[in-house]
Amino acid sequence: MRRVFKFTLVVAVMLSLPWLTSIAYGDSNGASVPAGVRIEAAGRAAAPEATFIGYAFGSITPGDLFYIDATGSRDDMVINLYITNGDELARYLRYLILRVALYSANEDGQWLPAPVRFDILKESDTYLTLQNSPAKFTAPGNARYKVRIDSGSYYCLPAGARPDNGPPEFYLMVETIGK
């Protein structure tokens, strides 16, 4: 009886160990990117991370998702960020809330909050969740940008402690607005 209890305890502890997961995997609209605009997915080293633990609340460490070089286009852009594997994530995450931000590079190469236009009268934070996709920005052309996760949180179901669960996958689509 004691051996069964110890074995069960060891298995339970192993299943509840955290699995550090890079949460950024990116893709973009590739060949259909507007002329004068280039998109690059951030590397895993720059990506946000999370530790998914069964039955636990957690936070997302900040990190970059995509870099956009629109220095060759003067047109304003609509930038849409999607989560493409929400159906898969819903199996082991009760919720996922990501605060998404757009930064632009100044003349010195420093990243500052981008001058974005919102469809509403006042500025607000932009969030991407499993229920609302895409996160949308409108930004002027002739600049360099990065799309970044500034913060976030999640609640993980018991299946979240498994190492074979994939990280969130993101898709970025950029369209220019003709003047």
C-alpha positions in Angstrom: 0.0 0.0 0.0 2.9 2.4 0.9 4.6 1.6 -2.4 1.5 2.4 -4.4 1.1 5.7 -2.5 4.8 6.6 -3.1 4.6 5.7 -6.8 1.4 7.8 -7.2 3.0 10.7 -5.4 6.1 10.6 -7.6 4.0 10.4 -10.8 1.9 13.3 -9.5 4.9 15.4 -8.8 6.5 14.7 -12.2 3.2 15.6 -13.9 3.1 18.9 -12.1 6.6 20.0 -12.9 6.7 23.2 -14.9 7.6 23.2 -18.6 9.2 26.4 -19.7 7.8 27.1 -23.1 8.8 29.8 -25.6 5.4 31.2 -26.6 6.4 32.9 -29.8 6.4 31.0 -33.1 5.8 33.3 -36.0 4.7 33.4 -39.6 3.7 36.2 -41.9 1.8 36.8 -45.1 5.0 36.1 -46.9 4.8 36.6 -50.7 1.7 38.8 -50.3 3.5 41.4 -48.2 3.0 44.9 -49.6 5.7 46.4 -51.8 8.4 48.2 -49.7 7.5 46.3 -46.5 9.5 43.4 -45.0 8.4 41.2 -42.1 10.6 38.9 -40.0 9.6 36.7 -37.1 11.6 37.3 -34.0 13.9 34.5 -32.9 13.1 32.2 -30.0 15.8 34.0 -27.9 13.8 37.2 -28.0 10.4 35.5 -27.6 8.1 35.8 -24.6 8.0 32.8 -22.3 5.6 31.0 -19.9 5.8 28.1 -17.6 2.7 26.1 -17.9 1.9 24.2 -14.7 -1.3 22.2 -14.3 -4.0 24.0 -12.2 -1.9 27.1 -11.9 -2.1 30.8 -12.8 0.9 32.2 -14.4 2.4 35.2 -16.1 4.0 35.7 -19.5 7.5 37.3 -19.6 7.7 40.1 -22.2 9.3 39.4 -25.6 9.3 40.2 -29.3 7.2 38.5 -31.9 7.8 40.2 -35.3 9.9 42.9 -36.8 8.4 45.0 -39.6 10.6 47.2 -41.9 8.3 49.6 -43.8 11.0 52.1 -44.6 10.3 51.4 -48.3 6.6 52.3 -48.2 5.0 55.7 -47.4 1.5 54.2 -47.1 -0.2 53.7 -43.7 -0.5 50.1 -42.7 -3.0 47.9 -41.0 -1.2 45.3 -38.8 -3.2 42.2 -37.7 -1.8 39.7 -35.2 -3.5 36.3 -35.0 -3.2 33.3 -32.8 -3.4 30.4 -35.2 -3.6 27.4 -32.9 -6.3 28.5 -30.5 -8.2 25.2 -30.8 -5.1 23.3 -29.6 -4.4 25.8 -26.8 -8.0 25.6 -25.5 -7.3 21.9 -24.5 -4.8 22.9 -21.8 -5.3 26.6 -21.1 -8.5 27.9 -19.5 -7.6 31.4 -20.6 -4.7 33.2 -22.2 -4.5 37.0 -22.1 -1.7 38.8 -23.9 -1.0 42.6 -23.9 0.3 43.3 -27.3 2.2 46.5 -28.1 3.7 48.1 -31.2 7.0 49.8 -31.0 8.9 51.9 -33.6 12.6 52.6 -33.9 13.8 56.2 -33.7 16.8 57.6 -35.5 19.1 56.2 -32.8 17.7 52.7 -33.1 15.9 52.8 -29.8 12.5 51.2 -29.6 9.7 53.5 -28.4 5.9 53.1 -28.3 4.7 53.5 -31.8 2.4 56.4 -32.9 -0.6 54.2 -33.7 -4.1 55.3 -34.8 -7.0 53.7 -33.0 -10.5 53.5 -34.4 -11.7 54.8 -31.1 -11.3 58.3 -29.7 -8.8 57.6 -27.0 -5.8 55.3 -26.8 -6.2 52.0 -25.1 -4.2 48.8 -24.5 -4.5 46.1 -27.0 -5.1 42.5 -25.8 -5.1 39.2 -27.7 -6.9 36.3 -26.2 -8.1 32.9 -27.3 -11.5 34.5 -27.9 -10.6 37.7 -29.7 -8.4 37.6 -32.7 -6.8 39.5 -34.3 -5.1 42.3 -32.3 -5.2 45.2 -34.8 -3.0 48.3 -35.2 -2.9 51.1 -37.8 0.5 52.7 -38.2 2.2 55.1 -40.5 4.6 53.9 -43.2 8.2 54.8 -43.7 9.3 53.4 -40.3 10.6 50.2 -38.6 8.3 48.5 -36.1 8.3 45.5 -33.7 5.2 43.7 -32.5 5.8 42.7 -28.9 4.0 40.9 -26.0 4.5 43.3 -23.0 2.7 41.2 -20.4 0.1 38.5 -20.1 -1.4 35.8 -17.9 -3.0 32.4 -18.2 -4.7 29.7 -16.2 -3.5 26.2 -17.1 -5.5 23.0 -16.9 -3.9 19.8 -15.8 -2.9 18.9 -19.3 -0.7 22.0 -19.4 2.0 20.2 -17.4 2.8 18.0 -20.4 5.9 18.7 -22.5 4.3 17.8 -25.8 1.9 20.8 -25.7 2.9 23.3 -28.3 3.3 27.0 -27.7 0.9 29.6 -29.1 1.6 30.2 -32.8 1.2 33.7 -34.2 0.5 34.9 -37.7 1.1 38.5 -38.7 -0.6 40.1 -41.7 0.3 43.6 -42.9 -1.8 45.5 -45.5 -1.1 49.0 -46.8 -3.9 51.6 -46.9 -3.6 53.5 -50.2 -3.7 57.2 -50.0 
